[in-house]
Amino acid sequence: MNINYICRHCNRQVGKLDRERVEVSELGLECLNEDDHREMITYSSNGDMNIRTICHSCERTLDQHPHYHEQDYFIH
């Protein structure tokens, strides 16, 4: 199973873990409430876990343009 970290804004792959088995506590996901879990984590048909996060580029853009927080996607 792969664990893919994908930017929620630009859809770039931020990172990838290739693990046979993983505990949720190893990923720090136990802190998420049910709504956040549904929003941030999806599973591919092959069993891969996809975690929506933010890349450094988009994070910098949001710091420079705080009004972008109101949008799901933006071009930078």
C-alpha positions in Angstrom: 0.0 0.0 0.0 1.2 3.5 -0.8 0.4 6.5 1.2 0.3 9.5 -1.1 0.5 13.1 0.3 -1.1 15.4 -2.3 -1.5 19.2 -2.1 -5.2 20.1 -1.8 -4.7 23.3 -3.8 -2.4 22.4 -6.8 -2.7 18.6 -6.7 1.1 18.1 -6.7 2.4 15.0 -5.0 4.1 16.3 -1.8 5.4 12.9 -0.6 4.9 9.1 -0.8 5.3 6.3 1.7 5.5 2.7 0.5 4.4 0.5 3.4 2.9 -2.9 3.7 1.1 -1.9 6.9 0.8 1.3 8.8 -0.8 2.4 12.0 -2.9 5.5 12.0 -1.0 6.8 15.0 2.2 6.6 13.0 0.8 9.2 10.6 -0.7 11.5 13.2 -4.2 11.1 11.8 -5.8 10.1 15.1 -6.1 13.8 15.9 -8.6 14.4 13.0 -12.3 14.6 13.7 -14.7 12.7 11.5 -15.3 15.6 9.1 -11.6 16.3 8.7 -10.9 12.7 8.1 -13.5 12.5 5.4 -12.2 15.7 3.8 -8.5 14.8 4.0 -8.2 11.1 3.4 -9.4 9.0 0.4 -8.6 5.5 -0.8 -7.8 4.5 -4.4 -9.3 1.4 -5.9 -5.9 -0.4 -5.5 -5.9 0.3 -1.7 -3.6 3.3 -1.7 -4.3 6.0 0.9 -4.3 9.6 -0.4 -3.9 12.3 2.2 -4.7 15.9 1.2 -2.2 18.4 2.6 -0.5 21.6 1.4 2.8 22.0 -0.4 5.4 24.6 0.5 4.6 26.7 -2.7 0.9 26.9 -1.9 1.6 27.6 1.7 3.8 30.6 0.8 1.2 31.8 -1.6 -1.5 31.7 1.1 0.8 33.6 3.5 1.3 36.3 0.9 -2.4 36.4 -0.1 -4.6 35.5 2.9 -7.8 36.0 1.0 -7.0 32.9 -1.0 -8.1 30.9 2.1 -11.6 31.5 0.9 -11.0 29.4 -2.3 -10.6 25.7 -2.7 -8.2 26.1 -5.6 -6.0 28.9 -6.8 -3.4 29.5 -9.5 0.1 30.5 -8.4 
